[in-house]
């Protein structure tokens, strides 16, 4: 069960380029189309088919058959007062004007009305819009933050079969953009300098996402908010349908299966009655007409499917939300995530072993919550090989950033230094420290005829800098 749930984020049902996980798409893609399909089916039944069929018993009403169907569809329908005695009616009719014999009897009748079926199409459309709304909020937050997740996914997902030079340039560009975005959108809060615990600081950061996109945790916090909105929406569906259908929809699924197992004809007469009474009145004459609600035969199946689908959404959304909280808030888990991909290229020596000791600092100070979140979103839309190259490119940008080196090292395995590596290009006028410690101009005028000496340190270069030389 755990392996199935953990593989959900990597499943794809839409185009390859996306900026969320599979559980989110279950809400704003599958569910939206499911309810839209339900709305179309019910709409065709209502407006192009025959949603109900009324039986006019009196001979003088036979020519009103078609009109009776339309009339009863637009007016109130009543349940039978006694299930075992169909001669009972909700209230008595006057033989003079065909209306209720006693108006107060109509208002005080205990017989339930059936009115929900007229609005089923509208309800399904409204449900589809409600499931799309959190995704619209997420798209707006994504655009506001300026991350361009879909663009990054599009670029790196198509890099599998590119040449080494093209891949190196591509990943370097994406890593550079990510680094620039992280620098711009990182603004420390006042409480980050206090002595409170690290986890408390992270929680406070996420609670202050409303400050703006430059908080360093805005995007990851908004994603968690959208997850919460998806979950809240599922609970709201149960409450809305309970009020709309006029019965408790929460236990409807098991209750419907129980009714089907107990009844002989597998019909749910309790929640979706097949037969109803209609007070048909024309020109001072009135009569009770029995109507067969054929549309209810369809609705009971649709709402059973919806109940189990909402239950599935509730379970996977709770799991997904807890999983993302665990991924974003726990630094140790983020370190394991980054180390996993760094180790793929560490086998050929391109990432020094000592460099792995700085991964926690890389995760905490360089990437932050939003950086880790972006890498995880990219990981859900690509494979491990592509993601390993992406993480290594970001790592090398970090090494360059820490050592104030402009150009990051290549993704390829570093070659051994040779004599060609020590050849100097033509020097421009600049200040170089000579052996005596005084500054002299190269290429410019100097009071001393003797040229300054350029010496190279014999000490090994720092390993986090890899092959970059140290000029003494």
N, C-alpha and C positions, 0 to 999 in steps of 0.2 A: 504493500500500500504506500509506504514511504517513497519507494522508487518511482511509483507512478506520479505522486504529487510533486516530487522534485523535478520530474521531467516536463511538467506542465509549462514552465516559462519558455522552454525551447521549442514547443510546438508552434506551428504557423498555420493560420487559416486564411490570412489575407496576403497581400503582397509582401515580399521579403522585407521591404523597408518599413519599419515601424519604430515607435518610440516608447513602447510599453511591453508588458508580458502577456502571456496567453490568457491568464485569468481576467485581465482587463478587457481583452478582446471577447471573452465570453459574455461580458456585460454589454459593451458598446457596439459589438458587431453581431455576434450570433443571436443574442437576445433581441436586439432591435429588429433584425430580419425575421426572427421567429414570431414576434408579436405583430409585425407588419403583415406577415403571411396569415396569421389568425384573423386580423382585421379584414383582409381582402376576402377570405373564405366566408366569414360571417356577413360581410357586406353584400357579397353576391347572393347569399341565401336570403337576406332581408329584402333587397331591392330588385333582384332579378329572379328570385325563386318564390317559394311559398313558405314564409316563416310560420304561419299557422293556418289551420283549416277548420272553420266553424260549421257546425251542423245545425241547420235550421229545420226544426221538427214540424212546425205548423205549415200546412199546405199553402196558406196565403202568403207565407214569407219565402217561398221557394225562389221567386224571381229576384229576391234580394241577396242571394247567396254571395255573389262577388262583393257587393257593397258591405255585407255583414263582415266579411273577412277584413276589409280595409278599415271598417269602423272599429272593430274589436282590436285591431293592431294599434290604433291610435288612441284607444281609451283604456280604462282600467280593466284588469282581469283579476278574478278572485279565485282563491282556492276553494275546494268543496268543504263546507262546514263539517260534514261527516264523511269519512273515507268509505265507510261501509253502507252509507245511505245516500245515494246520489239524488234522491228527491229533495233533499234539503238545499235551500238557497240562502245566500247571505242575508237578504232582506226581501220583504214582500213588496210586490209592485201594485200600483193602482190600476184598476180596470178602466178608469176614466181617462187619465192622461198618460198612462204608461210609465210614469216615473215612480220613485219610491213612495210607498204608502205612508211612511213616517220618516220625515227628514232626519230626526234625531237618531233613528235606528241606523241610518247609514253612517253617521259620525261615530256611533258607539259600537259598531259591529266589531266582533273579535276575529272575523275572518281575514286572513292575511291577503294583502294585495300583491300582485306580481307585476312589477314595473321595470325591472332591471334590463330585460332583454332588448328593449328599444335602444339602449345606449351602449350596447356591447362593442360595436365598431369603434365608437368614440373612445371608449375605455382602453381598448387595445392600442389605438394610435397614441393616446396619452401615455400609456405605459412604455411604449417604444421611445417616446421623447424623453421620458424620465431616465431611462437607462443610457441615453446618449448624452445627457446634460453633464455628468461628471467628466466625460471625455472632452467635451467642449471647454470646460474649465481647465483641464490639463493642457490642452493645446494652447489656450491663452497664456497660461503660466509659462509654458515652454517658449513661446514666442517672446514673451516679456523678458525672460532671462537671457535671450539671445544665444542659446546653446546650439541650435541647428542640429539636433540629434539625428534627424532623418538624413541630413546631408552627410554627416560623418558615417552613419551606417551604410549609406549608398557607396561611399568612397572605399571603405575598407572591405566591404563584402564582395566587391568585384576584383579584388587584388590577388586572388588565389593563383591565377595562372599568368600573372604579369612577370616581366623580366625582373631580375634582382635590382637593377638600377631604378626601374619604375616603382617597384615596391618600396625601395629605400626612400625615394623622393616623396611618395604618397604618404607613408607612415610618418615621415618627418614633418610634412605639412600639417597633418592632422594633430600630431603631438604638439607642434608649435602653436596651433590654434587653441588647443585645449589648455596649454600653459598660459597663453595670453588671456583666455577667458577666466581662468582661475585667479590670475593676478588682479584682474579688474573687479571680479566679483568676490573679493575677500576683504571684509571690513571687520576688524575685531571689536567685540563688545567690551564695555567697561568691566564686566564681571570676569572676563577671561584673564585679567591680571590678579584676581583675588586668589585666595588659598583654598577655595572649595574644591571638592573632588572633580576628577576629570569627567566621569560619567555625568555628574550633576551639571557641569558646564555644557556638555553636549545636549542634555535635555533642555536646559535653558536656551541654548541656541535654537533648537527646533521650535520652542515655544514662541520665539521672537521672529518667526518667519515673516510676519506682517511688516517688518521694518523695510524690506525691499529686497531686490535681487542681488545686492552686493553684500549679503550677509555670510556667504560661504556655505550656507546650508539651505538656502531658499528652495532650490529645485528639489532636493531630496525630501524636504519637509512638505512641499506642495504635493509631491507624489504620494506621501503617506496620507495627506488630507483627502486626496482623490480616492485612495483605497477605502478610507473611512466613509466617504460619500457613497461609494458603490455598495458597501455593506449596509449603510443606513437606508439606502434606497430599497434593498431587498426586504428589510423589515417593514418599510412603509408600504410595500406592495401587499403584504399580508393584512395590514391594518386597513388599507383602502378597499381591498376586495371584501373584507369582512363587513364594512359599512355599506358597500355597494350591493353585494349579493344578499344582504340582510340575514346572514348567518355567520357563525364563527368559522372563518376560513383557515385558521391556524391548524386544526387537526383534520382538515377536510380529506387529505390524501388517504390516511389509514381508514378513516370513517367510510369513505366511498368504496374502498376495497372490501371492507366488512359488509357493506350493504350489498355489493355485487355477489359476495359469497353466500349471503343468506337468502336473497330473493331468487325466485325461480326463473324470472325472465331477465335477470341482470339489469334492472332498471332502477335508477335513483329517483324515486318519487318524492323524497323528502326535500332535497335541495333544489332539484330541477323538475318540477311537476310536469307531467305530460299532458294532463287534462286540466282545463280551467273553465270558469264561468264568466260570461260577458253579458252585461246589461245592454241589450240592443234596443234602441228606441228610435222610432221614425214617425213623425207627424202625429204626435199624441198617442201613439201605440208603442207598447214596450213588451219585451219578452226576454227571458233568460235563454242565452244561447251557449251551448257547449262547444268549446274550441279545443282542438288538438294542437299543442305547441310542438310542432316538429323541429323547430330550431333548438329546443332544449335538449333534444337527443344529441345534437352536435356540441352544444355548449358544455355539457357535463364531461365529455371526453376532452375538450380543449382545456378546461380548468383542472382536470386531473393531471394532464401533461404539464400544465403551468405550475401546479403545486410541487411536483417532484423536481421540476427544473429550478424553481426558486430555492428549494431545499439544497440542491446540488450547488447552486451559486453561493448560498450562505456558507456551506462547509468549506469550499475551496477558497472563498474570499477571506474567511477568518484565518485559514492556514497561510494564505499568501501574505496577508497583512502582518501576521506574527513573524513570518519568514523575512520580510523586508525590514521590519523593526530590528530583528536580530542581525541582519546583514549591515544595516546602516549605523546602528548605535554602538555595536561592539567593535572596538578597534582591533582586538585580537583576531576576530573573524575576517576583517578586512586585510590584515597582514597575511593571513593564510591564503586569501584569495589572490593577492598580488604575488606572493612567493610561489604559488602554484604555477603561474605563467612565466615568472622569471626563471624558474628551474628548468623549463623546457629548453631555453637557449643557454643555460648555464653549463650544459654538458660539454659544449665545444669551447668553453673558456671565454666566451664573449662577455659574460658577467662574472666578475671576480667573486670568489667566495666571501671575502671580507666585506664586499658591498652589501651582502644580504643582511648584515648586522644593522644597516641603516634603513632597512625597510620600514620599521615602525615610525621613524621620523619622516620618511618619504610619504607614508600614508597619512600621518597626523598633521604635518606642517605643510606639505606640498600639495597633496591631493585634497585632503579635507573630506567632509561628508559628500559634497556635491561631486568632487572628482571621483570618489569611489562609486557613487551612484551612477555616474555617466559610464564608467568602465563596465559596471555590471549590466547596464542596459545594452551596451554594445556587445557584451558577451552573450546575451540572450538572443541576439540577432545574427551572430556569426559562429564560426567553429573555433576550436581551441587553438589551431595553428595560427589563424589570422589574429586571434586575440592575443596570443603570446607575442607576436611581432608588434602589436599595438602597445602592449604593456611595456615591452622592452624599449620601444621608441620613447615612450613617456619617461621611463626610468633614465634613459640616457640624457634626455633633456634636463632631468633633475640633477644628474651628475654634473652636467655642464653648468647648470644654474648655481649649484653649490660651489663650484670651483671657478666661477666667473669666466667660463669658456664660451665663446660665441657659438661656434659650430659644434654640435654634438658628434660623438664618434659614430662610425658606420655600424650598421646592424650586423655586418659580416664579421667573421672571426678575425681578430687583430693579427696582423703579420708581425714577424720578428723585425726589429729595427735593423736597418742596413746603412751603408755609407750614404746612400741617396737621401735618407731621411734627415741627414745633418747638413745638407747643402742649403746655404742661405741664399735668399733672393736678394736683389739689389735693395740696399737699405736706403730709406728715405731719411731726411734730416730728423733726428730724434736724439734724445738724451739717453746715454748708456752709462752705467756705472763702471768705471775702470777699476783696475786692481788697487789703485791708491785710494779709491773712494771718492774721487772728484768727478764731476760731470763734464763730459765733453760732447761737442756736436759732431755728428757723423755726416759727411757730405757738405758741411758748412765751413766757414772760416774758423781757424783755431790758432791761438797764440803759440801753442806747442806744435812742433813738426811731427812729433811721434804720435802715431795713431793709437787710439785706445785699444786696450786688449779686451776681447770678449771671451769670457771663460764659461764653461759649462760645468755644472755641479756633477760630481761623480756619484752622488747619492741617488738611490733609485727613486723614481717619480712616485707620487702617491698612487696607490692602487685604484682608488675610486676615480682617478683621472685617466687611468689606463695608459695610453701611449703618448700623452702630451708631455713635452719637454719642460724642464724647469730652467729658466735663465737666471743665473746668479747675478 
